[in-house]
Amino acid sequence: MRGDDLLGMCWRMVVRNRRRYRAVIVAISIGTIGFIMIRTLSSSVEDRISGNLELVGRVTVLSAVWDDRSFPYHPGEYIRRDTQKLRELKHVACVAPMRYTDRDLKVQVEKRLAYFLQITCVDQNYWDTITAPIVRGRCISASDVERKENVCVLGNEAANELFGRIDPLGQIVSVRGYRYRVIGALGEPTNEEVARSVFVPFSLASQHMGQLRQVMRVEIKVDNVNKVEEVRQAAQEVLRELHPVNSDAVMVMSHSSRLSRVQFIMFIVKVFCYAALAAIFIVGKTGLTNVMLEAVKDRTREIGLRKALGATDSLIRMQFVIESVLVSAFAGAIGVIGGVTSVLLSKNALGIEASGYVLSASIIIDLCVTLIIGVAAGLYPSSQASRLDIATAMRFE
């Protein structure tokens, strides 16, 4: 029998018995849709999660500090050139230079005083590296930094001690003889440094705090949680190259323990997702095997008749394997259509990007898996069919 004749006959048998394969097709299709969606969208979802992981402990934020101030001729600080080089690194979302005083300042509003506060000089990038949201007004912007505006943003404890229930926006606070107009107030932060700070534009640091150009700390936000350690090492190497004499003092710190916990949780979620998909595929494969065994039983007389007319055992085996593969491939094709449609709808709804390369690779991998399922599911039933005795099969009722 020619190959196209065999293929056509097998397809007609599948169509004729389509009700028998309905549940199997649904199971394999659902598995296919889930696999394509998870594999295609998972990287984009991870990026979105990484971009918001400061909400669970700033795990994507690194801090460049000086670990050793034993060099008397060096102030233990960075300069503007360092921040520019750090911005050129891959997977760096933003770099925020900082300068701050000790937390021993007295801040005055008319006759009201607040103690143990600090001035923190920041630019517009700093707000992407902290957990505290703006609850009133706005943040310090790039134009504020460029124009050296005498404005400030208050941490929540500073705002409460200075103004209580009064709206601080537009009020004037005095620190070290300098007057700043309040343009914003932060909500609940995760650390006391932010809570008790009066944030002013970084460009005011040289004028209001002295020491001209220096940067006391650099906050580096990474765009992907899986690249944090890679960026930490790269940033540390860059800073040590820029400060060769003081290279031992350069230190880029990460929240390694928090990062490990977050990565472990994300890994567990992935494992459960893929385990669920594997279970669906196994159910589909088992169901297809059972359906093919039932088909062998129902078509016992047909098999005996075909053998009586000269069909070989290998041809009988081939017929049932091809039927199994056709069912699996058809289910996979339906799943691919459903998966691509779901990806397109999901990416628009979630506002994320889906890689065309990853989508194509997912489709190819899934079709290969479904074909393997079809072959595996058809092997045992086809072997059972080919072993039937002609006389026994012809008398089967």
N, C-alpha and C positions, 0 to 999 in steps of 0.2 A: 504494500500500500504506500502511495506517495505521501510525503510529509504534509502537503497542503490538504490532501484528502483526510488524513488522520486529524489534523488540526481542526478542519471544518466539522468533522463528525463529533469531535470532543466538544466543540463550542455549542453545537446543536443539542447535545445531551445536557450541557450545563443550563442552557436556556429552557429546555423542556422540564428540568427538575429545579427551576429557580427558587421555588418556595422552600425547598429543602435547605438551601444554602443561605436563606435570608438572615438568620440570626448570626451566622458566621461572618457574613459580609459586614453586618453592622459592627460587630466586635472589632474586626480588623480595621475598618474605616475609622472608628473612634480612636483606636491606637495610633493610626497614621496621622490623624488630625492633631492629636496631643503631642506626638513626637515632633512634627514640623513646627508647631507653635512654640513649644518649649525651647527647642534648639535654635530657632531663628530669633526669637524675641528675648531669650535669656540674657544675652550679652548686653542688649540695649537696656533691659530692665536693671541689670547689675550696674551699668553706668549711671542710670537714674538714681538707684539706691545709693551708690557711692557719692553722688553729688549732694546727698542729703544726710549722710551718715554723721555729720556733726551733731545731729539730734540724739545720737546714742553714744556720745562721749568724744566727739572730735577725733575719731580714729583716722580720718584722712588728712589731718592737720599736723604738720611737722613744725618744730621750733628750733631755729638755729641760735645757739647761745655760746657763751665762752665758759668752758669748764675749769679753766685755770687762769688766775690773774696774778701769777707769780712773776710776770714780766713787768718790772717797774716802769719801763719806757713805753709800754703799750697800754692804752686805756681799756682794753678788753671789749672793744666794740667793732662793729662792721661799718662799711661806708657804702655810699650809693652805688658804686660800681658792682659791689657784691650782689645787690638785689637785681640789678640789670642782668647779670650773668645767670642768676637763678631762674629768671623768667624765660630764658632760652632753653631750659631743660624740657625734655619730653614729659608729658603727662602732668605738667604743672599747670593748675587752673589759675592760681593767682599767688602773688607774693606781696606780703604786707610788712613793710618796715615799721618799727616801733621805737619810741623813746619815752621814758617815764621817770618820774621822781620817786623817792621813797614815800611810803604811805604814812606821812607825818605832817601833812599840810593842814592849814586852817583855811577854810573857805567861808566867805561871808556873803550874805544876802541881806542888805540893809542892816538891821541890828541882830540878825539871826546868824549863828555860827555853827559850823559842822567841823569836827576834827577827824584826824587820821584818814584823810582822803589823799588821792594822788592825781597828778596831771599825767595823762597818757596821750602822747602825740601820735596820731595815726593818719593814714590816707584813706582814699575811698575803697581800697581793696580789703581793708581790715574787717569790714562787716561780714564778709563771706567766710571768715574763719572762726566766728564765735557762735554760741548757741542762743545768746540773748536776742530776742526780737525787739524791733522798735515798736513801742506801744503808743507813743505820742510824737508828732512832728516827723522829722526826717533825719537821715544820717549825714555825716560830713561828706560832701561831694568833691569831685575832682576840681570844680571851679572854686570851691572854698579853699582848697589847698593851693591852687595856682594864684589866687588873689590874696592869700594870707588873711582871710577874713577872721575877725575876732569873734568866733562862734564856738559853741561847745555842745556836746551831747552828754547827758548825765547817766551814770549807772543807777540802778533802781534804789539802792540804799542811799546813795548820795542825794538823789531827788527827794526821797522820803524825809531825810533829815533836814534838808534845806527848805522844802516847800510843804511838806505834809500833804494835805488834801488840795492845796492850791495848784492850779495848772501852771507848770513851770515855763511853758513856751513863751518866748519873748521877754522873760525876766533876765536881769543882769546879775551875774555872780562875780565876785572879786577874789582873785587868787594871786598872792604875791604882788599886789598892786596892779595887776592886769585885770581888765574887765572883759567878760565874755557874755555874749547874748545866747541864751539857751534856745537851740533849734530842735532838740529832740530828747527823748528819755527812753531808756531801755526797760524791758520787762525782766522777768526772773532769769538770772544767768546761772551758770554751773559753778562759778568760782568767785571768791571774794574780791579778787583783783579787778574784775569787770564791774562788780557791784559798787565798789567804792571809788570809781574813777570819774574824773572830769575829762572827757575826750575833747581834744582840740586839734586843728589841722596840723599835719606833720611839718609844714613849712614854717610854723611858728616856733619850732623847737630851738633853732639857733638863736633866735631873738629873745625868747622868753625863758629858755633853760640854759643857754650858754653851750659851750663845747662844739659849736658850729655843726659839722657835717655828720657826726657819728650816729650809728644805729645800734641800739642796745640789744635788740632781739628782732629776728625775722621770722614771721609766720608764713609757712608754705602750705598751700592747700593742693592736694593731689586729686586728679580727676577720676581715679579708679582705685577702689579699695585693694585690688590685687596688685597694684603697682607701688604701694606705699613704701615697702622696703627697698625696692629698686630706686625710687626717687630719693629716698633718704641717703643711700650710699652715694648716688651721683652728686647730690647737693653737698655732702660732706667732702667728697673729693675735690669739687670745684672750689669750695671755700678754703680748703687746705692748700690748693695750688695758688690761690690769690694771696694767702698769708703764709708763705713757706717758713718764715722764721718762727711763727707762732702756731704751726700746724697742730701741735699736740693740744693746744687750747681750744681748737675748733670742735664743736660738738653739735650734731643735728639729732634731736631727740624725737621719738615717736611714742605713741601710746600702744606699745607692742602687745601688752596683755589684753587690752580692750580689742585691739585689731584681731588678735588670734581668736577671741570669743566670737566676734562678728563673722569672721571668715568660716569658723566652724559651723555656726548657725546656718549660714548661706549654703555650705556644703551639705549639711543634713537635709535642708529643704530640697536641694537638687537631687540628692539620693532618693528621697521619698517620691519625688515627681517621676524620676526615671524608673524607680521600682514599680510604681503604679502602672506606668506604660508597659513595662516588661510583663506585669501580671495580665494586662489586657491582651498583649500579643500571645502569651502562653495560653490564655483562655481561648483565643481565636484559633490557635494552632491545634489545641486539643479538640475543640469543637469541630474543626474541619476534618481531623482524623476520624472522629466518631461518625460524622456525616458520610465520609467516604466509605467507612466500614459498613454502614447501613446501606449505602448505594450498592456495594458489592453483594450484600445479602439479597436486596430486592432484585438485582439483575443477574442472579445466579443462572437462570435458564438461558438468558441472553448470552452469558459468557460461555456456557456449554455449547450453544448453537454456533457461536463464532469459532470456537475451537474445532467443532465438527466440520466447519467449512474451510478449515485450514489456517486459522489464526494461531500464531506461535505464542509461547508463554511471554517472550519479550515484547511482542506487540500488545498483549493484554496489559502487561505492566506499564508500558508506555502510555497506553490510553488513559489509565486511571491517574497516573502521575500528571499527565497534561491537563486533565480535567481539574485536578486539585490546584495546579499552578494557575490555570485560567480563572478559577474562582478567587484565588488569593490576589492575582494581579488586578482583577476587576474591582475587588474591594479596595486594593491599594490605590487604584486610579480615582475612585470616588473619594477616598481619604485625602489624596493630593489636592483635588479640586476644593474640598472642604477646608483643608489646611491652609492653602494659599488665600482663599477667601477670608478665613478667620484672621490670618496674619494682617491682611490689608485693613480689615475692619478694626482690629485691635490696635494697630499702630496709630491709626487716625484718632481712635478714642483715647488712647493713653498719651498721645503726643510724642511718640518715640520713633526712631528710625529703625528700619529693618534692612539688614545687608542682603543685597541680591545674591552675592556669592554664597553666603551662609544658607539662604533659602534654597538655592539650586542644589547645593551639596546635601541639604537635608532631604530634598525630594529624591535625589539619586540613592542616598543611603537607605531611605525608607523603602523605596521600590525593590532594592536588592534584598532587604530583610523580608519583605512580603513574599518575594519569589522563593527565598530559602524556606520560608514557612510552608509555602505551597508544595515544594518538593518534599520537605520532611514529612508533611502531613499525608502525602500520597504514597510514600514508599511502602509502609506496612500494609495498607489496604490493597495496593496493587500487587504486592507479593502474595497476599491471601487469594486474590482473584486468579493469579496465574497458576496457583497450585491446585485449583479445583479439577477434579476428575470429570471427564466429558460425560460419561454415562450417569454419574451421580448428579451432576449439574442439570442434565436434561430431564431427570425425573423429579427435580426439586419443586415443591409446591409452596 
